[in-house]
Amino acid sequence: MNRRVVAFVLIATAVVPAFTLSAAEVRLALAPKLTLPKDAPVYTEDSVDRYGTTIALLTSGLLRSKAEEQLQKPVPSSIRVTATRVQNTSIISVVVSGGDDATTNSFASALIEQFMRFKREQKARFYRDTINAIDSALTYVPAEYAKQLEEYKQKVVVVSMLDIKPDFERIDY
């Protein structure tokens, strides 16, 4: 009977390393911000649960599919993405697990790159839509308001050129 147990242990030991999966971790931190005048029309997001919203986006199918498009191949369904806020910090830890080193590392990098791209595009779209709305309003507002709108539009244009980075940045440590 002892021989069977020993044989089983040897087989299990030989098989387990073949199924060892790796994980890749990337950390995001709130990025420094440019302080603009109080009356500047700056893009902001609802801060009620900034981290929860960011974590939901990072683990979403939307960013997963965008990262797969960037890699030009689907990643195995065994690949899992988890994101958590590091307690008492402004850091989000993103862990990609369930595959080999090359797959998890490349997917983690692509995922973060797509997150940053999405946030930049979201901000750019906000400013573009705001400028378009002002242009539209200028076609019908009374003349006494047109000058104020033009001044406000100029502020939006200037801020849109300065405020281009996402609120988070990748940190490596």
Secondary structure, DSSP 8 states (H G I E B T S, - for coil): -HHHHHHHHHHHHHHGGGG--EEEEEEEEE-------TTS-------TTHHHHHHHHHTSHHHHHHHHHHHTS---TT-EEEEEE-TTSSEEEEEEEEE-HHHHHHHHHHHHHHHHHHHHHHHHHHHHHHHHHHHHHHTTS-HHHHHHHHHHHHHHHHHHHH--S-SEEEE--
